[in-house]
Amino acid sequence: MGTKRLFLVNGPNLNMLGRREPDTYGNKSLEDVVKLVEETAGESEFEITTFQSNHEGDLVDWIQRAEEEADGIILNPAAYTHTSIALRDAISAISKPVVEIHISNVHAREAFRHTSILAPVCSGQVVGFGIDGYRLATLGMIQKIESEGRNDS
């Protein structure tokens, strides 16, 4: 079997983790998130490739790239969750599973954050567990990939 790889893709302003609104997003940095996901994935011998951008088109490129280079995507689309038809179309265009992750409970925040236009085309969604949600998303994605692999046998 070849190496299993997950893409960890983070959207706008997540490069500011630890400094931006710590009451909402906590004090951990994006580097802390990456380390957590790498450690969690490594326990199941999955490798992680990470990417963060504040630019919608760059995120679309990485989602498309996953079709050839990854087994699944852990995606925090940030504010694009509520606005980006381009991200939704990119997710719909690939066969790899995508899990949507949010650090805060978006459903307990402003009304405009309650609707994800991406959720219907994602395999799952994790919200409200702080950065530990990334660990949960990683474990869920690995379980999905491994169970689908067993079904192919």
DAJOSUL-V298755 format. One record per residue. RES is the residue in one small letter. SS is DSSP state (H for helix, E for strand, - for the rest). PHI is phi in degrees with one decimal (none if undefined). Layout:
res | ss | phi
RES | SS | PHI
RES | SS | PHI
//
This chain:
res | ss | phi
m | - | none
g | - | -79.4
t | - | -66.9
k | E | -90.5
r | E | -133.4
l | E | -113.6
f | E | -93.6
l | E | -108.8
v | E | -116.9
n | E | -119.1
g | - | -91.6
p | - | -59.2
n | - | 73.2
l | H | -73.0
n | H | -67.3
m | H | -97.5
l | - | -54.7
g | - | 92.7
r | - | -117.7
r | - | -91.0
e | - | 40.5
p | H | -60.3
d | H | -66.1
t | H | -95.7
y | H | -108.7
g | - | 84.8
n | - | -105.5
k | - | -81.5
s | - | -92.3
l | H | -62.6
e | H | -60.8
d | H | -63.8
v | H | -62.0
v | H | -59.4
k | H | -60.6
l | H | -60.1
v | H | -67.7
e | H | -60.9
e | H | -64.9
t | H | -63.8
a | H | -67.2
g | H | -60.2
e | - | -62.0
s | - | -109.7
e | - | 61.2
f | E | -101.6
e | E | -98.6
i | E | -119.9
t | E | -115.3
t | E | -110.4
f | E | -154.1
q | E | -135.4
s | - | -151.2
n | - | -94.0
h | - | -117.3
e | H | -56.6
g | H | -61.9
d | H | -63.7
l | H | -65.5
v | H | -58.7
d | H | -57.6
w | H | -70.2
i | H | -62.4
q | H | -64.0
r | H | -60.7
a | H | -60.6
e | H | -55.6
e | H | -100.2
e | H | -117.8
a | - | -139.7
d | - | -94.8
g | E | -176.1
i | E | -128.4
i | E | -101.9
l | E | -125.0
n | E | -106.9
p | - | -78.1
a | H | 53.8
a | H | -62.7
y | H | -66.7
t | H | -51.2
h | H | -99.2
t | - | -133.9
s | - | -97.4
i | H | -70.0
a | H | -62.4
l | H | -66.3
r | H | -59.0
d | H | -63.7
a | H | -65.2
i | H | -62.9
s | H | -64.9
a | H | -81.0
i | - | -108.6
s | - | -95.4
k | - | -78.4
p | E | -70.9
v | E | -128.7
v | E | -112.2
e | E | -90.3
i | E | -126.8
h | E | -136.2
i | - | -67.8
s | - | -91.3
n | - | -82.7
v | H | -61.3
h | H | -78.5
a | H | -105.2
r | - | -110.1
e | - | -57.9
a | H | -55.8
f | H | -66.7
r | H | -88.6
h | - | -74.4
t | - | -110.0
s | - | -102.0
i | - | -81.4
l | - | -92.3
a | H | -51.5
p | H | -63.8
v | H | -109.2
c | - | -99.8
s | - | -75.1
g | E | -169.1
q | E | -145.0
v | E | -124.8
v | E | -137.3
g | - | 87.0
f | - | -106.9
g | - | 65.1
i | - | -70.1
d | H | -62.7
g | H | -59.0
y | H | -64.9
r | H | -64.0
l | H | -62.7
a | H | -63.2
t | H | -64.1
l | H | -61.8
g | H | -63.8
m | H | -66.0
i | H | -60.7
q | H | -58.8
k | H | -61.4
i | H | -63.3
e | H | -67.9
s | H | -70.3
e | H | -68.1
g | H | -64.0
r | H | -68.2
n | H | -71.6
d | H | -76.8
s | - | -74.8
//
